[in-house]
Amino acid sequence: MFVKDAMQRFVRACHAEDSLAEAAHLLWEHDRECAPVVDAKGRLAAIITARDIYKAAHTNGHGDVKVAQVMVCDIATARPDESLTSVQMTMRTRGVRRLPVVDGDGRLIGLISCEDLCRWIDDGGAILSLHDAASQLVATIAAIERARNRASDPGPLPPLLAPSASPSRPAPAGAPTDTNGTAAKMPAAATSSTRALPRG
């Protein structure tokens, strides 16, 4: 099966000259995690994600920041006649959950995501068995998460310190002691913390 069978065809996009506040409102209004950025002819230029907006807003605020200052231009894309297996391989390699779909002229015509693939499999669109198709998608999502974790890995963490042994305390006056003069451990009481409830 092909990308055109599972992709979203109605995609909200923004422009490089839009403000960051406009892009944030677009994502919020349509409950999206990213938006493609297109030029005046509808050709894909970049993509902007909610994470990009959060980072820029934290650093500069929304006011004077434009989408062009935040958008990511190095993006992978999909073609409508591309196989879904090929798309999943691209997602795994690039560590992304969604890909813009473009035509032969580079114009944005859709979006394909892991969520779209999940719905498509659940609707019975896969040629593979439900088990095999779902297993393949799970492997794709796992590979994406591993790639994203590697990209954000701050490096090896410092080793954990072993807890220091607590010093032996001398036994209080009159308490039983062991051969070293420290307090002897008392045997645990042979009681049960649970009790069977009577049957009603």
Residue pairs with C-beta under 8 A, 6 or more apart in sequence:
1 83
1 84
1 120
1 125
1 126
1 127
2 80
2 81
2 82
2 83
2 84
3 78
3 79
3 80
3 81
3 82
3 83
3 84
3 87
3 101
3 110
3 112
4 80
4 81
4 101
4 110
5 84
5 120
5 125
6 84
6 112
6 116
6 117
6 119
6 120
6 125
7 78
7 80
7 101
7 110
7 111
7 112
7 116
8 110
8 111
8 112
8 113
8 116
9 109
9 110
11 36
11 100
11 108
11 110
11 111
12 26
12 30
12 32
12 35
13 35
13 36
13 37
13 38
13 42
13 108
14 22
14 23
14 26
14 35
14 36
14 37
14 38
14 48
14 67
15 37
15 38
15 39
15 40
15 67
16 37
16 39
16 45
16 46
16 66
16 67
16 68
16 71
17 66
17 67
17 68
18 66
18 67
19 62
19 63
19 64
19 65
19 66
19 67
20 53
20 56
20 57
20 62
20 65
20 66
20 67
20 69
20 70
21 62
21 63
22 67
23 35
23 48
23 53
23 67
23 70
24 50
24 53
24 57
24 62
26 32
26 35
27 33
27 34
27 35
27 50
27 53
32 50
33 49
33 50
33 98
34 47
34 48
34 49
34 50
34 98
35 47
35 48
36 44
36 46
36 47
36 100
36 108
36 111
37 44
37 45
37 46
37 47
37 48
37 67
37 71
38 44
38 45
38 107
38 108
39 45
41 107
42 107
42 108
43 102
43 105
43 106
43 107
43 108
44 75
44 77
44 100
44 102
44 106
44 107
44 108
45 71
45 73
46 71
46 72
46 73
46 75
47 71
47 72
47 75
47 100
48 67
48 70
48 71
48 72
49 72
52 70
52 71
52 72
53 70
55 70
56 65
56 69
56 70
57 65
75 100
76 90
76 93
76 94
76 96
76 99
77 99
77 100
77 101
77 102
78 87
78 90
78 99
78 100
78 101
78 102
78 112
79 101
79 102
79 103
80 101
80 103
80 109
80 110
84 117
84 120
85 136
87 99
87 112
88 117
88 136
88 137
88 140
90 96
90 99
91 97
91 98
91 99
91 114
91 140
91 143
91 144
92 140
92 143
92 144
92 147
93 147
94 147
95 143
95 144
95 146
95 147
95 148
95 150
95 151
96 144
97 113
97 114
97 115
97 141
97 144
98 111
98 112
98 113
98 114
99 111
99 112
99 113
100 108
100 110
100 111
101 108
101 109
101 110
101 111
101 112
102 108
102 109
103 109
114 137
114 140
114 141
114 144
117 137
117 140
118 137
120 126
121 130
121 133
121 134
121 137
124 130
126 132
126 133
128 136
168 180
168 182
168 183
169 182
169 183
170 181
170 182
170 183
171 177
171 181
171 182
171 183
171 184
172 183
175 183
175 184
176 183
176 184
177 183
177 184
178 184
